[in-house]
Amino acid sequence: MQDVEAYSHLVGSIYDRVGQPEEWSALLGDLTNFVGGRVGQLAVFSLDGSRKPMWAVSGFDRTQYRTFLYRHATEDPRLPYILSNQGKVIRAEEGVDPVQFRETALFKEVVRPFGIEHSLVSYFAKEADVMATLAAMRDEEAGPFRSVEARRLAMLVPHLRRAFEFYALMRQASERSSDLAAALDLLDAAVILTDSRLRVAHANRAAEELAKSRTGLSLDRGSLALRDGQCSRRIAQAASEALAAATGHVKITQAEHIAITCAESGTPFRVSLHPLSKRPSGTGTRVKAELAVVIRSGGNKSQDGAVRLQSLFGLTSAEAILAHAVASGRSLDAHARERGIAISTVRTQLRALFAKTETHRQGELVARLREGLDISLN
């Protein structure tokens, strides 16, 4: 129970703090402690080198670590292994020959003296000219990170990725305009800023287009609603839960991700609700923005999910379709019948999924795939 509460707190903290670089060190310290590390490093780089790298460290003197980051980081022989495993959680030392690595100047001058022989790393974001890596490290005495600790970080990676992708897009937008409205208009998803009663402070261009498309979403009279009364009540309840959870008064249930289908239009939506830690500026309204409601059409969810899994894990098209079916709870027999293929073929594809996702049991595979999809299956 304690781990579940710590995980829930960290998820909320990720979204609250990623947009505030001055909070990165504190966030990094919490993340590192959660996975059993002593020293943590977060690095955010510009892919084309046009922006100065941003970084944070926890558990170590910042001035000393700065020397390592700027003088030695690019010489790290583990770097190609890290960058070739986007979206995964890896033990960085497994990507190099241990004997040769111990003979390098980097190991003798930095790794051993700093007590960071073992590292758990994820390269988790690559969006809007930004890549980000997070590493939790500890010394030889503490030993290599265990599988259970790697799984802990893997649970957080989808949230880190999404939060930093939004951060990168917002930073890119801020360079074009200081207006929050212009920044939100760059997003494909419908984003609506509301108060606790779902009164609209701002709706981005995608939200306005969605409201005009006669799919059941309404922004009439300055409030967010769905013409289907049951769906509208469900969003209102989720909004209350999300805001209450943000203050620690209740535990969140379905407020983060919900799937709804409006009876009037038959249109499926995927909705996520994110409490705002600070009031956004530049929306041109007096309504206090307390919540960001993100709405995506769910019509092509299966196809989109398969494509995402294919890219994330390096799957073939057939393996990606099976992966999405397995993540959605479909049986192997049902999948074979629907695809018109032999069950032996499906089992061969399943073995390939185990290998490419580094899992061993079907339950573990489902959890790994759902982390990658970052979806709710209710």
C-alpha positions as CSV (number, residue, x, y, z in Angstrom):
1,M,0.0,0.0,0.0
2,Q,2.9,2.4,0.8
3,D,4.4,1.8,-2.6
4,V,1.0,2.5,-4.3
5,E,0.6,5.7,-2.4
6,A,4.2,6.7,-3.3
7,Y,3.6,5.9,-7.0
8,S,0.4,7.9,-7.1
9,H,2.1,10.9,-5.5
10,L,5.0,10.7,-8.0
11,V,2.7,10.6,-11.0
12,G,1.0,13.8,-9.8
13,S,4.3,15.4,-9.0
14,I,5.6,14.6,-12.5
15,Y,2.9,16.7,-14.2
16,D,3.1,19.4,-11.6
17,R,6.8,19.9,-11.7
18,V,8.0,19.1,-15.3
19,G,6.9,22.5,-16.5
20,Q,9.0,24.2,-13.8
21,P,12.7,23.5,-14.3
22,E,13.5,24.9,-10.9
23,E,11.6,22.0,-9.4
24,W,13.4,19.3,-11.4
25,S,16.0,18.5,-8.7
26,A,13.3,17.9,-6.1
27,L,11.3,15.7,-8.5
28,L,14.5,13.8,-9.4
29,G,15.3,13.1,-5.8
30,D,11.8,11.6,-5.3
31,L,12.1,9.5,-8.4
32,T,15.6,8.3,-7.5
33,N,14.5,7.3,-4.0
34,F,11.5,5.4,-5.4
35,V,13.7,3.1,-7.5
36,G,16.4,2.6,-4.8
37,G,19.1,4.9,-6.3
38,R,21.4,7.3,-4.4
39,V,22.3,9.8,-7.2
40,G,19.9,10.9,-9.9
41,Q,20.5,12.7,-13.1
42,L,18.0,14.3,-15.5
43,A,19.3,15.7,-18.8
44,V,17.2,17.5,-21.5
45,F,19.1,18.2,-24.7
46,S,18.3,19.9,-28.0
47,L,18.7,17.5,-30.9
48,D,20.1,20.0,-33.3
49,G,22.3,21.7,-30.6
50,S,20.6,25.0,-31.0
51,R,19.7,25.2,-27.3
52,K,21.8,24.9,-24.2
53,P,21.3,21.6,-22.4
54,M,19.2,21.7,-19.2
55,W,19.9,19.3,-16.4
56,A,19.4,18.5,-12.8
57,V,21.1,16.3,-10.3
58,S,20.1,14.9,-6.9
59,G,22.1,13.2,-4.2
60,F,25.4,14.8,-5.3
61,D,27.1,18.2,-5.2
62,R,25.9,20.1,-8.3
63,T,29.2,21.9,-8.9
64,Q,31.2,18.6,-8.9
65,Y,28.6,16.9,-11.1
66,R,28.7,19.8,-13.5
67,T,32.3,18.9,-14.3
68,F,31.3,15.4,-15.2
69,L,28.3,16.4,-17.3
70,Y,30.1,19.0,-19.5
71,R,33.6,17.3,-19.7
72,H,32.9,13.6,-19.8
73,A,29.2,12.9,-20.7
74,T,29.8,12.7,-24.4
75,E,32.8,10.3,-23.8
76,D,30.6,7.8,-22.0
77,P,30.8,4.4,-23.9
78,R,27.4,3.5,-22.5
79,L,25.7,6.3,-24.4
80,P,25.1,4.5,-27.7
81,Y,23.4,1.6,-25.8
82,I,21.2,4.1,-23.9
83,L,20.1,6.0,-27.0
84,S,19.4,2.8,-28.9
85,N,16.8,1.7,-26.3
86,Q,14.3,4.6,-26.5
87,G,11.4,4.1,-24.2
88,K,12.9,1.2,-22.3
89,V,14.4,1.0,-18.8
90,I,17.9,-0.5,-19.0
91,R,21.0,-1.1,-16.8
92,A,23.5,1.1,-18.6
93,E,26.5,-1.0,-17.6
94,E,25.1,-4.0,-19.6
95,G,25.8,-2.1,-22.8
96,V,29.6,-2.2,-22.4
97,D,32.3,-4.7,-21.7
98,P,32.8,-4.4,-17.9
99,V,36.6,-5.1,-18.0
100,Q,37.2,-2.5,-20.7
101,F,34.9,0.0,-19.1
102,R,36.8,-0.2,-15.8
103,E,40.0,0.7,-17.6
104,T,38.6,3.9,-19.1
105,A,39.5,7.3,-17.7
106,L,35.8,8.0,-17.2
107,F,35.4,5.1,-14.8
108,K,38.6,5.9,-12.9
109,E,38.1,9.6,-12.7
110,V,34.3,9.9,-12.3
111,V,32.3,6.7,-12.0
112,R,34.3,5.1,-9.1
113,P,35.1,8.3,-7.2
114,F,31.4,9.4,-7.4
115,G,30.1,6.0,-6.4
116,I,27.9,5.6,-9.4
117,E,29.0,2.2,-10.8
118,H,25.5,1.0,-11.3
119,S,22.8,2.9,-13.2
120,L,19.2,2.4,-14.2
121,V,18.5,4.6,-17.3
122,S,15.6,5.6,-19.5
123,Y,15.8,7.7,-22.7
124,F,12.1,8.6,-22.7
125,A,11.3,11.6,-24.8
126,K,12.1,12.8,-28.2
127,E,9.7,15.5,-29.3
128,A,9.8,19.1,-30.6
129,D,13.6,19.0,-30.9
130,V,14.1,17.7,-27.4
131,M,15.4,14.4,-26.0
132,A,15.5,13.6,-22.3
133,T,17.2,11.0,-20.2
134,L,16.8,10.0,-16.6
135,A,19.3,7.9,-14.6
136,A,19.2,6.6,-11.1
137,M,22.7,5.5,-9.9
138,R,24.3,3.9,-6.9
139,D,27.7,2.4,-5.8
140,E,29.3,-1.0,-6.0
141,E,28.4,-1.8,-2.4
142,A,24.6,-1.4,-3.2
143,G,25.0,-3.6,-6.2
144,P,23.2,-3.7,-9.6
145,F,19.6,-2.6,-9.8
146,R,17.2,-5.4,-9.5
147,S,14.3,-6.3,-11.9
148,V,11.7,-5.1,-9.4
149,E,13.4,-1.7,-9.3
150,A,13.6,-1.5,-13.1
151,R,9.9,-2.2,-13.2
152,R,9.2,0.6,-10.8
153,L,10.9,3.1,-13.1
154,A,9.2,1.5,-16.1
155,M,5.8,2.3,-14.5
156,L,6.8,6.0,-14.4
157,V,8.3,6.3,-17.9
158,P,5.0,6.7,-19.8
159,H,4.1,9.6,-17.5
160,L,7.6,11.2,-17.8
161,R,7.5,10.8,-21.6
162,R,4.1,12.4,-21.9
163,A,4.9,15.3,-19.5
164,F,8.1,16.1,-21.2
165,E,6.6,16.0,-24.6
166,F,4.0,18.5,-23.5
167,Y,6.8,20.6,-21.9
168,A,8.8,20.5,-25.2
169,L,5.8,21.5,-27.3
170,M,4.9,24.3,-24.9
171,R,8.5,25.5,-24.8
172,Q,8.6,25.5,-28.6
173,A,5.3,27.4,-28.7
174,S,6.6,30.0,-26.2
175,E,9.4,30.8,-28.5
176,R,6.9,31.7,-31.2
177,S,4.5,33.5,-28.9
178,S,4.1,34.3,-25.2
179,D,0.3,33.8,-25.5
180,L,-0.9,30.5,-23.9
181,A,-3.7,30.3,-26.5
182,A,-1.2,30.1,-29.3
183,A,0.7,27.4,-27.5
184,L,-2.4,25.2,-27.0
185,D,-3.4,25.7,-30.6
186,L,-0.3,23.8,-31.7
187,L,-1.6,20.6,-30.1
188,D,-3.7,18.2,-32.1
189,A,-5.7,17.1,-29.1
190,A,-8.7,19.2,-27.9
191,V,-7.6,21.0,-24.7
192,I,-10.1,22.9,-22.6
193,L,-9.1,24.9,-19.5
194,T,-12.0,24.9,-17.0
195,D,-12.7,25.7,-13.4
196,S,-14.1,23.2,-10.9
197,R,-17.6,23.6,-12.4
198,L,-16.4,23.0,-15.9
199,R,-16.9,26.6,-16.9
200,V,-14.5,27.3,-19.8
201,A,-11.5,29.6,-19.4
202,H,-10.1,28.7,-22.8
203,A,-10.6,26.1,-25.5
204,N,-7.9,25.6,-28.1
205,R,-8.5,25.4,-31.8
206,A,-8.9,21.6,-31.9
207,A,-11.6,21.8,-29.1
208,E,-13.5,24.5,-31.0
209,E,-13.4,22.4,-34.2
210,L,-14.6,19.3,-32.2
211,A,-17.5,21.3,-30.7
212,K,-18.5,22.3,-34.3
213,S,-18.4,18.8,-35.6
214,R,-21.7,17.7,-34.1
215,T,-20.2,14.8,-32.2
216,G,-22.0,15.6,-29.0
217,L,-19.4,17.9,-27.4
218,S,-20.8,21.4,-26.4
219,L,-19.0,24.6,-25.3
220,D,-22.3,26.5,-25.3
221,R,-23.0,29.0,-22.6
222,G,-19.4,29.1,-21.6
223,S,-19.4,25.5,-20.1
224,L,-18.0,22.2,-21.2
225,A,-20.8,19.6,-21.5
226,L,-21.8,16.6,-23.6
227,R,-25.3,16.5,-25.0
228,D,-25.5,12.9,-23.7
229,G,-26.5,13.5,-20.1
230,Q,-24.8,10.4,-18.7
231,C,-21.5,11.2,-20.4
232,S,-21.7,14.8,-19.2
233,R,-22.3,13.7,-15.6
234,R,-19.4,11.3,-15.9
235,I,-16.9,14.0,-16.9
236,A,-18.2,16.3,-14.2
237,Q,-17.7,13.5,-11.6
238,A,-14.2,12.8,-12.9
239,A,-13.3,16.5,-12.8
240,S,-14.3,16.7,-9.1
241,E,-12.2,13.6,-8.4
242,A,-9.2,14.9,-10.2
243,L,-9.3,18.2,-8.3
244,A,-9.9,16.5,-5.0
245,A,-7.1,14.1,-5.6
246,A,-4.7,17.0,-6.4
247,T,-5.3,18.3,-2.9
248,G,-4.8,14.9,-1.3
249,H,-8.4,14.7,-0.1
250,V,-9.4,11.6,-2.0
251,K,-7.7,8.9,-4.0
252,I,-8.1,9.2,-7.8
253,T,-10.1,6.4,-9.5
254,Q,-11.0,7.1,-13.1
255,A,-10.4,10.8,-13.3
256,E,-7.0,10.5,-15.1
257,H,-8.2,8.5,-18.2
258,I,-11.8,7.7,-19.1
259,A,-13.3,6.3,-22.2
260,I,-16.8,7.4,-23.1
261,T,-19.2,7.0,-26.0
262,C,-22.0,9.5,-26.5
263,A,-25.3,7.7,-27.2
264,E,-26.6,10.6,-29.3
265,S,-23.8,10.5,-31.9
266,G,-22.1,7.1,-31.2
267,T,-18.8,8.9,-31.2
268,P,-16.2,7.4,-28.8
269,F,-13.9,9.8,-26.9
270,R,-10.8,9.4,-24.7
271,V,-10.7,12.0,-22.0
272,S,-7.9,12.8,-19.5
273,L,-8.1,15.4,-16.8
274,H,-5.1,17.2,-15.4
275,P,-5.3,19.6,-12.4
276,L,-3.3,22.8,-12.9
277,S,-0.9,23.8,-10.2
278,K,-0.9,27.4,-11.2
279,R,-3.4,29.6,-13.0
280,P,-2.4,30.0,-16.6
281,S,-2.2,33.5,-18.0
282,G,-3.1,34.9,-21.4
283,T,-6.4,33.1,-21.9
284,G,-8.3,36.3,-22.1
285,T,-11.0,35.3,-19.6
286,R,-11.8,35.9,-15.9
287,V,-12.8,32.3,-15.3
288,K,-10.1,30.7,-13.1
289,A,-8.5,27.8,-14.9
290,E,-8.1,24.9,-12.5
291,L,-8.2,21.9,-14.8
292,A,-7.0,20.9,-18.3
293,V,-9.4,18.6,-20.0
294,V,-7.8,16.7,-22.9
295,I,-10.2,15.0,-25.4
296,R,-9.2,12.8,-28.3
297,S,-11.5,10.9,-30.7
298,G,-11.3,7.2,-30.0
299,G,-12.5,6.1,-33.4
300,N,-9.1,4.8,-34.6
301,K,-7.8,3.7,-31.2
302,S,-6.9,0.2,-32.2
303,Q,-5.0,1.2,-35.3
304,D,-3.2,4.1,-33.5
305,G,-2.3,1.8,-30.6
306,A,-0.9,-0.8,-32.8
307,V,1.2,1.8,-34.7
308,R,2.5,3.2,-31.4
309,L,3.5,-0.3,-30.1
310,Q,5.2,-1.1,-33.4
311,S,7.3,2.0,-33.1
312,L,8.0,1.7,-29.4
313,F,9.2,-2.0,-29.4
314,G,10.4,-2.5,-32.9
315,L,7.6,-4.9,-33.8
316,T,6.4,-6.2,-37.2
317,S,2.9,-5.1,-38.3
318,A,1.5,-8.5,-37.4
319,E,3.2,-8.5,-34.0
320,A,1.9,-5.0,-33.3
321,I,-1.7,-6.0,-34.1
322,L,-1.3,-9.0,-31.7
323,A,0.3,-6.8,-29.1
324,H,-2.7,-4.4,-29.1
325,A,-5.1,-7.3,-29.0
326,V,-3.3,-8.8,-26.0
327,A,-3.1,-5.4,-24.2
328,S,-6.9,-5.0,-24.8
329,G,-7.6,-8.4,-23.1
330,R,-8.4,-10.4,-26.2
331,S,-7.5,-14.1,-26.1
332,L,-5.0,-15.7,-28.5
333,D,-7.7,-18.0,-29.9
334,A,-10.0,-15.1,-30.6
335,H,-7.2,-13.2,-32.2
336,A,-6.4,-16.2,-34.4
337,R,-10.0,-16.5,-35.5
338,E,-10.4,-12.8,-36.3
339,R,-7.2,-12.7,-38.3
340,G,-7.8,-16.0,-40.0
341,I,-4.4,-17.5,-39.0
342,A,-3.3,-20.6,-37.2
343,I,-3.0,-20.5,-33.4
344,S,0.6,-21.8,-33.9
345,T,1.4,-18.6,-35.8
346,V,-0.1,-16.5,-33.0
347,R,2.1,-18.3,-30.4
348,T,5.2,-17.7,-32.6
349,Q,4.3,-14.0,-32.7
350,L,3.7,-14.1,-28.9
351,R,7.2,-15.5,-28.3
352,A,8.6,-12.6,-30.4
353,L,6.7,-10.1,-28.3
354,F,8.2,-11.6,-25.1
355,A,11.7,-11.2,-26.5
356,K,11.2,-7.7,-27.8
357,T,9.5,-6.4,-24.7
358,E,11.9,-8.2,-22.4
359,T,9.0,-10.0,-20.5
360,H,8.5,-13.6,-19.7
361,R,4.8,-14.1,-18.7
362,Q,1.6,-12.9,-20.4
363,G,0.5,-10.9,-17.4
364,E,3.9,-9.1,-17.4
365,L,3.6,-8.6,-21.2
366,V,0.1,-7.0,-20.8
367,A,1.4,-4.6,-18.1
368,R,4.4,-3.6,-20.3
369,L,2.2,-3.0,-23.4
370,R,-0.3,-1.0,-21.5
371,E,2.5,1.2,-20.1
372,G,3.5,1.8,-23.7
373,L,0.0,2.5,-24.9
374,D,-0.7,4.7,-21.9
375,I,-4.5,4.0,-22.2
376,S,-7.4,3.1,-20.1
377,L,-9.3,-0.1,-21.0
378,N,-12.5,0.5,-19.1
